[in-house]
Amino acid sequence: MTKKMVVSVSMSPYLKKRLEEIAEREGFTGLSDVVSYALIEFVSRYDRKEKVGEVKL
């Protein structure tokens, strides 16, 4: 199992509230898991775009 790293993130109160609502509604164990899931989705989409040349670096 991969050890998780701890990072600090600043976000608006609105975004924090929405993520907490999603965590509760979808059964995530907490805000950290929602953020991790969202970042995995973001990176996966970015990687797919990069492979087809849609990302401009």
NUSE-701331 format. One record per residue: residue number from 1; residue in one letter; chain; x, y negated, z negated of N, C-alpha, C in turn. Coordinates in steps of 0.2 Angstrom, whole numbers, plus 5000, padded with zeros to 4 digits. Layout:
BEGIN
  seq  type  mol   n_u   n_v   n_w  ca_u  ca_v  ca_w   c_u   c_v   c_w
  NUM     A    A     X     Y     Z     X     Y     Z     X     Y     Z
...
END
This chain:
BEGIN
  seq  type  mol   n_u   n_v   n_w  ca_u  ca_v  ca_w   c_u   c_v   c_w
    1     M    A  5004  5006  5000  5000  5000  5000  5004  4994  5000
    2     T    A  5003  4989  5004  5006  4983  5005  5005  4978  4999
    3     K    A  5010  4975  4996  5009  4971  4990  5007  4964  4993
    4     K    A  5002  4961  4990  4999  4955  4992  5003  4949  4989
    5     M    A  5004  4944  4993  5008  4938  4991  5002  4933  4988
    6     V    A  5005  4928  4984  5000  4923  4981  5002  4917  4984
    7     V    A  4997  4913  4987  4998  4907  4990  4992  4902  4987
    8     S    A  4994  4896  4988  4989  4891  4985  4986  4887  4991
    9     V    A  4980  4886  4991  4977  4883  4997  4972  4877  4994
   10     S    A  4972  4871  4998  4967  4866  4996  4962  4866  5001
   11     M    A  4956  4865  4999  4950  4865  5003  4945  4860  5000
   12     S    A  4940  4859  5004  4934  4854  5002  4930  4858  4997
   13     P    A  4927  4854  4993  4922  4858  4988  4916  4861  4992
   14     Y    A  4914  4858  4998  4909  4862  5002  4911  4868  5005
   15     L    A  4917  4869  5007  4920  4875  5010  4921  4880  5004
   16     K    A  4923  4878  4999  4924  4883  4993  4917  4886  4991
   17     K    A  4912  4881  4991  4906  4884  4989  4903  4889  4994
   18     R    A  4904  4887  5000  4901  4892  5006  4905  4898  5005
   19     L    A  4911  4898  5004  4915  4905  5004  4913  4909  4998
   20     E    A  4912  4905  4992  4909  4909  4986  4902  4912  4988
   21     E    A  4898  4908  4991  4891  4911  4993  4892  4917  4997
   22     I    A  4896  4917  5002  4898  4922  5007  4900  4928  5003
   23     A    A  4905  4927  4998  4908  4932  4994  4903  4936  4990
   24     E    A  4898  4932  4987  4893  4935  4983  4888  4939  4988
   25     R    A  4886  4936  4993  4881  4939  4997  4883  4945  5001
   26     E    A  4890  4945  5003  4892  4951  5007  4896  4956  5003
   27     G    A  4896  4955  4996  4899  4960  4992  4907  4960  4991
   28     F    A  4910  4954  4993  4917  4954  4992  4919  4953  4985
   29     T    A  4925  4955  4983  4926  4955  4976  4928  4948  4973
   30     G    A  4929  4944  4978  4931  4937  4976  4933  4933  4982
   31     L    A  4934  4926  4980  4936  4921  4985  4942  4923  4989
   32     S    A  4947  4926  4986  4953  4928  4989  4952  4933  4994
   33     D    A  4947  4938  4993  4946  4943  4998  4942  4940  5004
   34     V    A  4938  4935  5003  4935  4932  5009  4940  4928  5013
   35     V    A  4944  4924  5010  4949  4921  5013  4954  4925  5017
   36     S    A  4956  4931  5014  4960  4936  5017  4957  4938  5024
   37     Y    A  4950  4940  5023  4947  4943  5029  4946  4938  5034
   38     A    A  4945  4931  5032  4944  4926  5037  4951  4925  5041
   39     L    A  4956  4925  5037  4963  4924  5040  4965  4930  5045
   40     I    A  4963  4936  5043  4964  4942  5047  4960  4941  5054
   41     E    A  4954  4939  5054  4950  4938  5060  4953  4932  5064
   42     F    A  4955  4927  5061  4958  4921  5064  4965  4924  5068
   43     V    A  4969  4927  5064  4975  4929  5067  4974  4934  5073
   44     S    A  4969  4939  5072  4968  4944  5077  4965  4940  5084
   45     R    A  4961  4935  5083  4958  4931  5089  4964  4928  5092
   46     Y    A  4968  4925  5088  4974  4921  5091  4979  4926  5095
   47     D    A  4980  4931  5092  4985  4936  5095  4982  4939  5102
   48     R    A  4975  4940  5102  4972  4942  5108  4972  4936  5114
   49     K    A  4971  4930  5111  4972  4924  5116  4979  4924  5119
   50     E    A  4984  4925  5114  4991  4924  5116  4993  4929  5121
   51     K    A  4990  4935  5120  4992  4941  5125  4989  4939  5132
   52     V    A  4984  4936  5133  4981  4934  5139  4983  4927  5142
   53     G    A  4988  4924  5138  4990  4918  5140  4986  4912  5139
   54     E    A  4981  4912  5135  4977  4906  5133  4979  4902  5128
   55     V    A  4984  4904  5124  4987  4900  5119  4993  4896  5121
   56     K    A  4993  4890  5120  4999  4885  5122  5003  4884  5116
   57     L    A  5009  4886  5116  5013  4885  5110  5018  4879  5111
END
